[in-house]
Structure formats: C-alpha cells, structure tokens
Amino acid sequence: MRMNALTAAVLLSACLTTAVAAQDRTLPPPSLSDEFTSLSLHYRPDGNDIWGLIAPGTPKGRGGPKSFEGNTRMWWTNPFNPQTPVQGLYRASNGQLQLGLKPTPPAYQSWIDSSAGIHTPFVGTLLYSVQRQKYGYFEIRASVDGLPGLTFQACLETGDVAFPFEIDIVLYTNRDKSQHVKFNIATRSGWPSTEVSDIDITQMHTYAIEWTRTMITWYIDGTRAWSQPSPGGNYDVYPALWYLLTGAAYGGSDTDPDAAQLPAYAHVDWVRNWPSNPYTGSARAGSNSNRQHD
C-alpha cells in the first residue's frame, strides 16, 4: 500500500505519542503528587491537606527580624488569621496554583509591622508541604510573572527544625528587566550558589532537585544544571518539606516591585516527589550535559 505524505506524518505522530505514553507509564508512582485541580487550606492543615500555610511553627504569618527573616520587604500572609484576612493571594484554577504578591492593605499594616519588627509594604505567600521526605527527586513545574522585584522561590527545608539546611530554586526579575534562575544551598561555611542563563522564567519550565546522601543536583527541563556535594550534617539527619513562596526584593532581586502593577503571581502546574530519580535511564531525563551558567 502506498502512503502519501499526510498519511505518513499522521502515522509518525501516532507512533511518537504511543512511545511517550508508554514511557510515562514506566515511571514509578510518586511519593507526593499535586496537580492543583483543587487547593484545600486552613489556618493549620487538617488531616487531608497536602499544604500548610506559612510554616509549622508560625501559622499566623511570618517576616522581618522578629521571625528571624531579616529585613524582608513582605509579610508571608495567612488569610485565615483574623488580623490579616487578605483575599486572592492563594488560589487554584484550571489545574494551576497561583501564589500572589500585593501591596499591604492599610487596615492590616500596623499589626503586620508590629509583628515583623520592620515596615513591610507587601504581603506575599508561603506554603509548605505537610509531607516530609529524606532524600529523593523533587520536581516542580512553574513560571513567574516578569515584574521587576517579584520573586518566586521553591526550596527544601526542615520546617525550622534545624539549620543549616536549605536547598533553593529562585526565580526573579531585576529592575533592568533581566531574568534570573538562581540555585543556592545553605552550609556551615556559607551559601554556594550559581545562576543559569537564557531561561525565560515567564514560561513554564520543570525544575528539580535530586538529593542523595552524597550529592545534590539541580535540573531544568530534565537537563542537569548544577551539582554540589552534600554538606552532610543536618542533610544526613532530617527529612525535608517543600516551601513555595513569593517575595519582594527577595532572594537576589534588586528592587521593590511597582505597587501599581500588583497583584502579580507565580504559577505552578505541579509538584512531585519520588524516593529517587525516576528518569534515570530515560530519554525524558535529558542529557547530562550542563546548561550554560555564570
């Protein structure tokens, strides 16, 4: 039977689709998976919630020197706290989580400033995963609006149990509109870090952290971007949870956002954890070559 070009293209597309679907089916089930078809939040997480607000020990809100957060420009806000019932910061729709940043409402400014120990002109978001995990592969697909001064950070921490322990993915735009993807890790001797170039953070990308007993590796869209030896110590002892947060002039950003352009948002398609790298030996994992970084 002779095939014309259109028939051949359709058959090729079907074969590729079948191959990708078969490959996806070979992935082991994740230990944590949220595709944000809904979002259940309470002042403190109930038994069914995947996410908690702010941090396990500070549900009322967080920011500033009184929370050991330094001179932050934002207050991470729990809308169920009667002192800060700010609406529209946390929402999920069409299978996507949106985490916002807004100017601090005047009605709540005095309480927030008193609680922070500093003037905080913005209110932001902070979620933590209720589930903790020691070692594994931690994956998030996310983007962030390209507003100078807006930061989105996804990181692994112990939930204030121990420090140093922090593994960061940070996305932000500077006042010159340059976009940045930054990776950090907390150690007893400082904060090793790197930046990855040529990434449009306003578009969806899949970022991942592979944490083993000996090595911590960051990935972008399945390609290894940076690695650091595990610092040991706390990293060998404690399980970690996700923190997902929005901030102002935070994490490396060099300016406050223009309040007139707020609210602005980070967008998350999914979060997934596995006990180990599920893409090992898979074409979806991408090559092991490094992206260009500074």
C-alpha positions in Angstrom: 0.0 0.0 0.0 1.4 3.4 -1.0 1.2 6.2 1.6 1.0 9.9 0.8 3.0 12.5 2.9 0.0 13.3 5.1 -0.7 9.7 6.0 2.9 9.1 6.8 3.0 12.2 9.1 -0.1 11.0 10.9 1.3 7.5 11.5 4.6 9.0 12.7 2.8 11.3 15.1 0.8 8.4 16.5 3.9 6.3 16.9 5.6 9.1 18.8 2.6 9.7 21.0 2.4 6.0 21.8 6.1 5.9 22.7 5.8 8.8 25.0 2.7 7.4 26.7 4.4 4.1 27.2 7.5 5.8 28.6 5.3 7.8 31.0 3.7 4.6 32.2 7.1 3.2 33.2 7.6 5.9 35.7 7.2 4.7 39.3 4.4 6.3 41.3 5.5 9.5 43.1 5.6 9.7 46.8 3.9 13.1 46.6 1.9 14.5 43.7 -0.2 17.6 43.4 -1.5 18.9 40.1 -3.6 21.6 41.8 -7.0 20.6 40.5 -8.1 22.0 43.9 -6.5 23.6 46.9 -7.5 22.9 50.5 -6.1 25.3 53.1 -6.9 26.0 56.7 -5.3 28.1 59.5 -3.5 24.9 60.3 -3.6 21.9 58.0 -6.2 19.3 58.7 -5.7 15.6 58.2 -6.5 15.8 54.4 -4.5 18.9 53.4 -1.4 18.5 51.2 -0.2 22.0 52.1 0.0 24.2 55.2 0.2 27.9 55.4 3.4 29.8 56.4 5.4 27.2 58.4 4.6 24.5 61.0 5.5 26.7 64.0 4.4 30.1 62.7 0.9 29.8 61.2 -0.1 33.4 62.0 2.3 34.8 59.4 6.0 35.5 59.0 8.5 38.1 58.0 11.0 40.6 59.4 13.6 40.3 62.2 11.1 39.2 64.7 10.6 36.0 62.7 14.4 35.6 62.1 13.8 36.6 58.5 15.9 39.8 58.4 14.8 43.0 56.8 12.3 41.4 54.4 10.0 43.7 52.4 7.0 41.4 52.7 4.9 39.6 55.2 4.0 36.0 54.4 0.3 36.0 55.0 -2.2 33.5 56.4 -5.6 34.7 55.2 -7.3 32.7 58.0 -5.5 34.8 60.6 -8.3 37.4 61.6 -5.6 40.0 61.7 -4.7 39.5 58.0 -7.7 38.3 56.1 -6.2 39.2 52.7 -8.0 37.5 49.8 -6.7 36.5 46.4 -3.2 35.5 47.4 -3.6 31.7 47.2 -5.8 30.2 44.5 -6.0 27.2 42.2 -7.9 27.1 38.9 -7.7 25.1 35.7 -5.1 22.8 37.2 -2.7 25.6 38.2 -1.7 27.0 41.6 -1.3 30.8 41.7 0.7 32.5 44.5 0.4 36.2 44.7 2.1 39.4 45.9 0.1 42.5 46.8 0.7 45.9 48.5 0.0 45.5 52.2 -3.6 46.7 52.8 -3.7 49.8 55.1 -6.1 48.1 57.5 -3.5 45.4 58.4 -0.3 47.5 58.1 0.1 48.3 61.8 -0.4 44.7 63.0 1.9 43.3 60.4 4.7 45.9 61.0 4.5 45.3 64.8 4.6 41.5 64.3 7.5 41.8 61.8 9.6 44.4 63.7 10.0 46.3 60.4 7.9 48.1 57.9 6.7 45.6 55.3 5.0 47.2 52.3 4.0 44.0 50.6 2.0 40.8 51.5 3.1 37.5 50.0 2.5 33.8 50.1 4.2 30.9 51.8 3.1 27.3 51.6 4.8 24.2 53.0 4.2 20.6 52.1 2.7 18.6 55.0 4.6 15.5 53.9 8.3 15.4 54.6 10.9 13.2 52.8 14.5 12.4 53.3 16.5 12.1 50.0 14.9 11.7 46.6 13.9 13.6 43.5 11.8 16.8 44.0 10.2 18.3 40.9 8.1 21.4 40.2 6.8 22.9 37.0 6.5 26.7 37.4 6.7 30.1 35.9 6.5 33.6 37.4 5.3 37.0 36.1 8.1 39.1 34.8 7.6 42.1 37.1 10.8 43.6 38.4 11.1 42.9 42.1 8.8 39.8 42.2 10.5 36.6 43.4 9.3 33.0 43.4 11.2 30.5 45.5 10.8 26.8 45.8 13.0 25.2 48.3 13.6 22.2 50.6 13.9 23.0 54.3 13.3 21.2 57.6 10.5 23.5 58.7 12.6 25.3 61.3 13.8 22.1 62.9 17.5 22.5 62.0 19.8 24.9 60.2 21.8 25.0 58.1 19.6 23.1 55.8 18.1 24.8 52.7 18.2 23.9 49.0 16.8 26.6 46.8 15.4 27.3 43.4 14.8 31.1 43.0 13.2 32.9 40.0 13.2 36.7 39.8 13.4 39.8 37.6 15.7 42.7 38.4 15.0 46.4 37.8 16.8 46.2 34.4 14.2 43.5 33.5 16.9 40.8 33.4 15.5 37.4 34.4 17.4 35.1 36.8 17.3 31.5 37.9 19.4 31.0 41.0 20.3 27.9 42.9 21.5 28.1 46.5 22.4 25.7 49.3 23.0 26.5 52.9 26.2 25.2 54.5 28.1 25.8 57.7 30.6 27.9 55.8 28.2 29.9 53.6 25.8 29.8 50.7 27.3 28.3 47.5 25.2 29.4 44.5 25.0 29.7 40.8 22.8 31.4 38.2 21.6 29.8 35.0 21.3 32.0 31.9 19.0 32.0 28.9 15.8 30.9 30.7 12.5 32.7 30.2 11.1 32.5 33.7 7.7 33.7 32.5 7.3 30.5 30.6 6.7 27.1 32.2 9.8 25.1 33.0 10.3 21.9 35.0 12.8 22.5 37.8 14.0 19.6 40.0 16.3 18.9 42.9 17.9 15.4 43.3 19.1 15.0 46.9 21.2 12.0 47.8 23.4 11.2 50.7 26.5 12.3 48.7 25.3 14.8 46.1 22.7 17.5 45.4 21.8 18.2 41.8 19.6 20.8 40.2 17.8 20.2 36.8 16.0 22.3 34.4 13.6 20.6 31.9 15.4 17.3 32.6 18.9 18.6 32.0 21.4 18.8 34.8 22.2 22.4 35.6 24.4 22.3 38.7 25.6 19.9 41.4 27.2 20.3 44.8 28.5 17.7 47.2 26.0 17.2 50.1 27.2 19.2 53.1 26.4 16.2 55.4 25.5 17.1 59.0 21.8 18.1 59.1 21.4 16.9 55.5 22.1 13.3 56.7 19.7 13.5 59.6 16.5 15.4 58.8 13.7 14.9 56.2 12.7 18.0 54.3 9.5 19.7 53.2 8.7 22.0 50.3 8.4 25.7 50.8 6.8 27.6 48.0 6.8 31.4 48.4 6.5 34.8 46.7 8.5 37.8 47.9 9.5 41.4 47.1 13.2 42.3 46.6 14.0 38.9 47.9 16.4 36.1 47.0 18.6 38.2 44.8 16.2 40.7 43.3 17.5 44.3 43.5 14.3 46.3 43.6 10.8 46.6 45.1 8.0 45.8 42.6 5.9 48.7 41.4 2.8 48.6 43.6 0.7 49.9 40.8 1.4 46.7 38.8 0.4 44.4 41.6 -1.0 41.8 42.2 1.4 39.6 40.4 1.7 35.9 40.6 3.9 32.8 40.4 2.2 29.9 38.6 2.7 26.2 39.5 1.5 23.3 37.3 2.6 20.5 39.6 4.8 19.4 42.4 6.0 15.8 42.5 8.4 13.8 44.7 10.0 10.4 44.2 12.2 8.4 46.6 14.9 8.5 43.8 15.4 9.9 40.3 12.6 8.3 38.3 14.1 9.4 35.0 17.4 7.6 35.3 18.0 5.8 32.0 15.0 7.6 30.4 15.2 9.9 27.4 12.9 12.3 29.3 15.6 13.0 31.7 17.5 14.8 29.0 21.3 14.8 28.6 23.7 15.0 31.5 25.5 18.0 30.0 25.5 21.3 31.9 23.5 24.3 30.8 25.5 27.5 30.5 25.7 29.1 33.9 27.5 32.0 35.4 
